[in-house]
Amino acid sequence: MPEFSDIEVKVQQKTYKLHKFILRYRLRYFISSEGWLCFSARCPYFHKMFDHNSSWQESKAKLIELHDMESATFEQILSYIYNDK
Protein backbone atom coordinates (compact mmCIF):
# COMPACT_ATOMS: atom_id res chain seq x y z
CA MET A 1 0.00 0.00 0.00
CA PRO A 2 2.09 2.90 -1.28
CA GLU A 3 -0.31 5.50 0.14
CA PHE A 4 0.80 4.60 3.68
CA SER A 5 4.52 4.44 2.91
CA ASP A 6 7.00 6.44 4.96
CA ILE A 7 10.22 5.78 3.06
CA GLU A 8 11.24 5.78 -0.58
CA VAL A 9 14.10 3.61 -1.78
CA LYS A 10 15.63 4.33 -5.15
CA VAL A 11 17.44 1.53 -6.95
CA GLN A 12 18.77 2.32 -10.41
CA GLN A 13 15.93 4.29 -12.06
CA LYS A 14 13.09 2.83 -9.96
CA THR A 15 11.70 4.32 -6.76
CA TYR A 16 9.87 2.06 -4.29
CA LYS A 17 7.44 3.43 -1.71
CA LEU A 18 7.93 1.26 1.36
CA HIS A 19 7.27 1.00 5.09
CA LYS A 20 10.07 1.37 7.63
CA PHE A 21 8.17 -0.70 10.19
CA ILE A 22 7.86 -3.68 7.86
CA LEU A 23 11.44 -3.42 6.66
CA ARG A 24 12.74 -3.19 10.22
CA TYR A 25 10.51 -5.54 12.17
CA ARG A 26 9.30 -8.20 9.76
CA LEU A 27 10.41 -11.33 11.60
CA ARG A 28 11.18 -14.88 10.73
CA TYR A 29 10.95 -17.62 13.27
CA PHE A 30 12.60 -20.98 13.72
CA ILE A 31 12.89 -23.73 16.29
CA SER A 32 16.32 -23.92 17.89
CA SER A 33 18.14 -27.20 18.43
CA GLU A 34 17.04 -26.99 22.07
CA GLY A 35 13.37 -26.74 21.01
CA TRP A 36 12.95 -23.00 21.68
CA LEU A 37 10.87 -20.82 19.36
CA CYS A 38 13.27 -18.09 18.19
CA PHE A 39 12.70 -14.88 16.25
CA SER A 40 15.11 -12.78 14.23
CA ALA A 41 14.84 -9.83 11.87
CA ARG A 42 14.31 -11.00 8.33
CA CYS A 43 16.74 -8.38 7.09
CA PRO A 44 19.32 -7.28 9.70
CA TYR A 45 20.53 -4.57 7.29
CA PHE A 46 17.19 -2.70 7.39
CA HIS A 47 16.75 -3.48 11.08
CA LYS A 48 19.98 -1.64 11.84
CA MET A 49 19.33 1.11 9.29
CA PHE A 50 15.99 2.16 10.78
CA ASP A 51 16.91 1.80 14.45
CA HIS A 52 16.00 5.03 16.27
CA ASN A 53 19.41 5.00 17.98
CA SER A 54 21.27 4.34 14.76
CA SER A 55 24.08 6.62 13.68
CA TRP A 56 23.19 5.85 10.07
CA GLN A 57 21.97 8.95 8.26
CA GLU A 58 19.36 6.78 6.50
CA SER A 59 17.53 6.25 9.79
CA LYS A 60 15.98 9.72 9.45
CA ALA A 61 15.92 10.06 5.65
CA LYS A 62 12.77 10.07 3.54
CA LEU A 63 14.62 8.89 0.42
CA ILE A 64 17.40 6.32 0.32
CA GLU A 65 19.42 5.52 -2.76
CA LEU A 66 20.95 2.06 -2.98
CA HIS A 67 23.91 1.90 -5.32
CA ASP A 68 25.56 -1.21 -6.70
CA MET A 69 22.31 -3.18 -6.77
CA GLU A 70 20.02 -4.05 -9.62
CA SER A 71 16.31 -3.33 -9.26
CA ALA A 72 15.43 -6.97 -10.04
CA THR A 73 17.58 -8.10 -7.11
CA PHE A 74 15.99 -5.53 -4.81
CA GLU A 75 12.53 -6.67 -5.88
CA GLN A 76 13.41 -10.24 -4.86
CA ILE A 77 14.52 -8.97 -1.44
CA LEU A 78 11.25 -7.04 -1.08
CA SER A 79 9.25 -10.11 -2.07
CA TYR A 80 10.99 -12.07 0.67
CA ILE A 81 10.40 -9.38 3.31
CA TYR A 82 6.81 -8.50 2.39
CA ASN A 83 5.46 -11.82 1.08
CA ASP A 84 7.62 -14.62 2.50
CA LYS A 85 8.51 -15.57 -1.08
C-alpha positions as CSV (number, residue, x, y, z in Angstrom):
1,M,0.0,0.0,0.0
2,P,2.1,2.9,-1.3
3,E,-0.3,5.5,0.1
4,F,0.8,4.6,3.7
5,S,4.5,4.4,2.9
6,D,7.0,6.4,5.0
7,I,10.2,5.8,3.1
8,E,11.2,5.8,-0.6
9,V,14.1,3.6,-1.8
10,K,15.6,4.3,-5.2
11,V,17.4,1.5,-7.0
12,Q,18.8,2.3,-10.4
13,Q,15.9,4.3,-12.1
14,K,13.1,2.8,-10.0
15,T,11.7,4.3,-6.8
16,Y,9.9,2.1,-4.3
17,K,7.4,3.4,-1.7
18,L,7.9,1.3,1.4
19,H,7.3,1.0,5.1
20,K,10.1,1.4,7.6
21,F,8.2,-0.7,10.2
22,I,7.9,-3.7,7.9
23,L,11.4,-3.4,6.7
24,R,12.7,-3.2,10.2
25,Y,10.5,-5.5,12.2
26,R,9.3,-8.2,9.8
27,L,10.4,-11.3,11.6
28,R,11.2,-14.9,10.7
29,Y,10.9,-17.6,13.3
30,F,12.6,-21.0,13.7
31,I,12.9,-23.7,16.3
32,S,16.3,-23.9,17.9
33,S,18.1,-27.2,18.4
34,E,17.0,-27.0,22.1
35,G,13.4,-26.7,21.0
36,W,12.9,-23.0,21.7
37,L,10.9,-20.8,19.4
38,C,13.3,-18.1,18.2
39,F,12.7,-14.9,16.2
40,S,15.1,-12.8,14.2
41,A,14.8,-9.8,11.9
42,R,14.3,-11.0,8.3
43,C,16.7,-8.4,7.1
44,P,19.3,-7.3,9.7
45,Y,20.5,-4.6,7.3
46,F,17.2,-2.7,7.4
47,H,16.7,-3.5,11.1
48,K,20.0,-1.6,11.8
49,M,19.3,1.1,9.3
50,F,16.0,2.2,10.8
51,D,16.9,1.8,14.5
52,H,16.0,5.0,16.3
53,N,19.4,5.0,18.0
54,S,21.3,4.3,14.8
55,S,24.1,6.6,13.7
56,W,23.2,5.8,10.1
57,Q,22.0,9.0,8.3
58,E,19.4,6.8,6.5
59,S,17.5,6.2,9.8
60,K,16.0,9.7,9.4
61,A,15.9,10.1,5.7
62,K,12.8,10.1,3.5
63,L,14.6,8.9,0.4
64,I,17.4,6.3,0.3
65,E,19.4,5.5,-2.8
66,L,20.9,2.1,-3.0
67,H,23.9,1.9,-5.3
68,D,25.6,-1.2,-6.7
69,M,22.3,-3.2,-6.8
70,E,20.0,-4.1,-9.6
71,S,16.3,-3.3,-9.3
72,A,15.4,-7.0,-10.0
73,T,17.6,-8.1,-7.1
74,F,16.0,-5.5,-4.8
75,E,12.5,-6.7,-5.9
76,Q,13.4,-10.2,-4.9
77,I,14.5,-9.0,-1.4
78,L,11.3,-7.0,-1.1
79,S,9.2,-10.1,-2.1
80,Y,11.0,-12.1,0.7
81,I,10.4,-9.4,3.3
82,Y,6.8,-8.5,2.4
83,N,5.5,-11.8,1.1
84,D,7.6,-14.6,2.5
85,K,8.5,-15.6,-1.1
